Amino acid sequence: MSISTVKFQRELNKDFNATLRLRVKEYFKQNNLSHHANLNMVIKSIFMFSFYLTPYILLISGMVTNPWMIYLMWIWMGVGMAGIGLSVMHDANHGAYSKNNWINNFLGISLNMIGGNSTVWKLQHNVLHHTYTNIDGMDEDITTIGLLRFTPHKKRYPIHRFQHIYAWFFYGIMTLYWISTKEFTQLVRYRDMGLTKRQGNFKKLMTELIIWKIVYYAYAFVLPMILLPVAWWMILLGFLSMHFICGVILGSVFQSAHVMPDVNFPLADEAGNMENHWAVHQLLTTTNFSPSSRFFSWFIGGLNYQIEHHLFPNICHVHYKNLSNIVKKTAEEYQLPYYSKKNFVSAVWNHIRMLRNLGRHDLVPVEVRAGS
């Protein structure tokens, strides 16, 4: 079934969607707020870029020469890389950072600076993941390598019994996969799906992808290899560790929002019709976590409020905490679920439980799906 044939209900629960959007609109109007970034967001953006670039400058300038300190700089960069991706690039590539598209595109290219590609990411994340969340064969966040089973609709193999243990290794190498082969195969696949027509000429897109990869490897790997006074294998170890740290952070945040015991994994019927309205679908397939931790929410770009993000991806994440009160209240009024875990540890633990049960059961048992 192609994405063009999948259709969400328009009439069912349309009152919930209309009421929610009216209340959010009134919130911004009454408080005289923009949907986009504020001064705090700008300051955070500067901090995140500085957090990533500072250890890099310390490395290539020769100010750090101790091997252990050099390795620490790579680890520092890995955290900074995740910070840019979660807190700046994500909003920009959703068009949520600024009402000025040029600013969004400029900051969105920060993904290219850390090894990814903003054009491919927008198609994979904005189009497929956000539209078809947790739908097998449509959402590429749950359609992954055969060693991982993220949905009960995939065939289960004996190796999956251990996926709750080894999945973290694959999360760790996730960004390494991005910077090597993944985005090339994605771009070809998206062309065949007809998703790249609005982005321009395919050859131009592929050329830009290649050029950005060369630029990234040149400054992030080759230049340190030339300038740093340590063995080549230490540079390679540092580079790989940087990406591993970043990958584990990203995997933990995103997968703990959708591959959880509470959420649904709905499928379209033979005619391509989904059971619910798109807005209700987002409630059923998404979980919030750690709503009380200001620092954690600050660092991960408000993505602990994944429900609000999925319902309003074009609104900057600095507003999600306040919007969450509106969304939760409206969902309760319409007797719809609003899933949330108390803290990040609880979210990760429940994600592990879900991986374990997906690896041991063809269909996830009711008592597991109802877990808190």
HUSUL-V690383 format. One record per residue. N is the residue number from 1. RES is the residue in three letters. SS is DSSP state (A for helix, B for strand, O for the rest). Layout:
N/RES/SS ; N/RES/SS
This chain:
1/MET/O ; 2/SER/O ; 3/ILE/A ; 4/SER/A ; 5/THR/A ; 6/VAL/O ; 7/LYS/B ; 8/PHE/B ; 9/GLN/B ; 10/ARG/O ; 11/GLU/O ; 12/LEU/O ; 13/ASN/O ; 14/LYS/A ; 15/ASP/A ; 16/PHE/A ; 17/ASN/A ; 18/ALA/A ; 19/THR/A ; 20/LEU/A ; 21/ARG/A ; 22/LEU/A ; 23/ARG/A ; 24/VAL/A ; 25/LYS/A ; 26/GLU/A ; 27/TYR/A ; 28/PHE/A ; 29/LYS/A ; 30/GLN/A ; 31/ASN/O ; 32/ASN/O ; 33/LEU/O ; 34/SER/O ; 35/HIS/O ; 36/HIS/O ; 37/ALA/O ; 38/ASN/O ; 39/LEU/A ; 40/ASN/A ; 41/MET/A ; 42/VAL/A ; 43/ILE/A ; 44/LYS/A ; 45/SER/A ; 46/ILE/A ; 47/PHE/A ; 48/MET/A ; 49/PHE/A ; 50/SER/A ; 51/PHE/A ; 52/TYR/A ; 53/LEU/A ; 54/THR/A ; 55/PRO/A ; 56/TYR/A ; 57/ILE/A ; 58/LEU/A ; 59/LEU/A ; 60/ILE/A ; 61/SER/O ; 62/GLY/O ; 63/MET/O ; 64/VAL/O ; 65/THR/O ; 66/ASN/O ; 67/PRO/A ; 68/TRP/A ; 69/MET/A ; 70/ILE/A ; 71/TYR/A ; 72/LEU/A ; 73/MET/A ; 74/TRP/A ; 75/ILE/A ; 76/TRP/A ; 77/MET/A ; 78/GLY/A ; 79/VAL/A ; 80/GLY/A ; 81/MET/A ; 82/ALA/A ; 83/GLY/A ; 84/ILE/A ; 85/GLY/A ; 86/LEU/A ; 87/SER/A ; 88/VAL/A ; 89/MET/A ; 90/HIS/A ; 91/ASP/A ; 92/ALA/A ; 93/ASN/A ; 94/HIS/O ; 95/GLY/O ; 96/ALA/O ; 97/TYR/O ; 98/SER/O ; 99/LYS/O ; 100/ASN/O ; 101/ASN/A ; 102/TRP/A ; 103/ILE/A ; 104/ASN/A ; 105/ASN/A ; 106/PHE/A ; 107/LEU/A ; 108/GLY/A ; 109/ILE/O ; 110/SER/A ; 111/LEU/A ; 112/ASN/A ; 113/MET/A ; 114/ILE/O ; 115/GLY/O ; 116/GLY/O ; 117/ASN/O ; 118/SER/A ; 119/THR/A ; 120/VAL/A ; 121/TRP/A ; 122/LYS/A ; 123/LEU/A ; 124/GLN/A ; 125/HIS/A ; 126/ASN/A ; 127/VAL/A ; 128/LEU/A ; 129/HIS/A ; 130/HIS/A ; 131/THR/A ; 132/TYR/O ; 133/THR/O ; 134/ASN/O ; 135/ILE/O ; 136/ASP/O ; 137/GLY/O ; 138/MET/O ; 139/ASP/O ; 140/GLU/O ; 141/ASP/O ; 142/ILE/O ; 143/THR/O ; 144/THR/O ; 145/ILE/O ; 146/GLY/O ; 147/LEU/O ; 148/LEU/O ; 149/ARG/O ; 150/PHE/O ; 151/THR/O ; 152/PRO/O ; 153/HIS/O ; 154/LYS/O ; 155/LYS/O ; 156/ARG/O ; 157/TYR/O ; 158/PRO/A ; 159/ILE/A ; 160/HIS/A ; 161/ARG/A ; 162/PHE/A ; 163/GLN/A ; 164/HIS/A ; 165/ILE/A ; 166/TYR/A ; 167/ALA/A ; 168/TRP/A ; 169/PHE/A ; 170/PHE/A ; 171/TYR/A ; 172/GLY/A ; 173/ILE/O ; 174/MET/A ; 175/THR/A ; 176/LEU/A ; 177/TYR/A ; 178/TRP/A ; 179/ILE/A ; 180/SER/A ; 181/THR/A ; 182/LYS/A ; 183/GLU/A ; 184/PHE/A ; 185/THR/A ; 186/GLN/A ; 187/LEU/A ; 188/VAL/A ; 189/ARG/A ; 190/TYR/A ; 191/ARG/A ; 192/ASP/A ; 193/MET/O ; 194/GLY/O ; 195/LEU/O ; 196/THR/O ; 197/LYS/A ; 198/ARG/A ; 199/GLN/A ; 200/GLY/O ; 201/ASN/O ; 202/PHE/A ; 203/LYS/A ; 204/LYS/A ; 205/LEU/A ; 206/MET/A ; 207/THR/A ; 208/GLU/A ; 209/LEU/A ; 210/ILE/A ; 211/ILE/A ; 212/TRP/A ; 213/LYS/A ; 214/ILE/A ; 215/VAL/A ; 216/TYR/A ; 217/TYR/A ; 218/ALA/A ; 219/TYR/A ; 220/ALA/A ; 221/PHE/A ; 222/VAL/A ; 223/LEU/A ; 224/PRO/A ; 225/MET/A ; 226/ILE/A ; 227/LEU/A ; 228/LEU/O ; 229/PRO/O ; 230/VAL/O ; 231/ALA/O ; 232/TRP/A ; 233/TRP/A ; 234/MET/A ; 235/ILE/A ; 236/LEU/A ; 237/LEU/A ; 238/GLY/A ; 239/PHE/A ; 240/LEU/A ; 241/SER/A ; 242/MET/A ; 243/HIS/A ; 244/PHE/A ; 245/ILE/A ; 246/CYS/A ; 247/GLY/A ; 248/VAL/A ; 249/ILE/A ; 250/LEU/A ; 251/GLY/A ; 252/SER/A ; 253/VAL/A ; 254/PHE/A ; 255/GLN/A ; 256/SER/A ; 257/ALA/A ; 258/HIS/A ; 259/VAL/O ; 260/MET/O ; 261/PRO/O ; 262/ASP/O ; 263/VAL/O ; 264/ASN/O ; 265/PHE/O ; 266/PRO/O ; 267/LEU/O ; 268/ALA/O ; 269/ASP/O ; 270/GLU/O ; 271/ALA/O ; 272/GLY/O ; 273/ASN/B ; 274/MET/B ; 275/GLU/B ; 276/ASN/B ; 277/HIS/B ; 278/TRP/A ; 279/ALA/A ; 280/VAL/A ; 281/HIS/A ; 282/GLN/A ; 283/LEU/A ; 284/LEU/A ; 285/THR/A ; 286/THR/O ; 287/THR/O ; 288/ASN/B ; 289/PHE/B ; 290/SER/O ; 291/PRO/O ; 292/SER/O ; 293/SER/O ; 294/ARG/A ; 295/PHE/A ; 296/PHE/A ; 297/SER/A ; 298/TRP/A ; 299/PHE/A ; 300/ILE/O ; 301/GLY/O ; 302/GLY/O ; 303/LEU/O ; 304/ASN/O ; 305/TYR/O ; 306/GLN/A ; 307/ILE/A ; 308/GLU/A ; 309/HIS/A ; 310/HIS/A ; 311/LEU/A ; 312/PHE/O ; 313/PRO/O ; 314/ASN/O ; 315/ILE/O ; 316/CYS/O ; 317/HIS/A ; 318/VAL/A ; 319/HIS/A ; 320/TYR/A ; 321/LYS/A ; 322/ASN/A ; 323/LEU/A ; 324/SER/A ; 325/ASN/A ; 326/ILE/A ; 327/VAL/A ; 328/LYS/A ; 329/LYS/A ; 330/THR/A ; 331/ALA/A ; 332/GLU/A ; 333/GLU/A ; 334/TYR/O ; 335/GLN/O ; 336/LEU/O ; 337/PRO/O ; 338/TYR/O ; 339/TYR/O ; 340/SER/B ; 341/LYS/B ; 342/LYS/O ; 343/ASN/O ; 344/PHE/A ; 345/VAL/A ; 346/SER/A ; 347/ALA/A ; 348/VAL/A ; 349/TRP/A ; 350/ASN/A ; 351/HIS/A ; 352/ILE/A ; 353/ARG/A ; 354/MET/A ; 355/LEU/A ; 356/ARG/A ; 357/ASN/A ; 358/LEU/A ; 359/GLY/A ; 360/ARG/A ; 361/HIS/O ; 362/ASP/O ; 363/LEU/O ; 364/VAL/O ; 365/PRO/O ; 366/VAL/A ; 367/GLU/A ; 368/VAL/A ; 369/ARG/A ; 370/ALA/O ; 371/GLY/O ; 372/SER/O
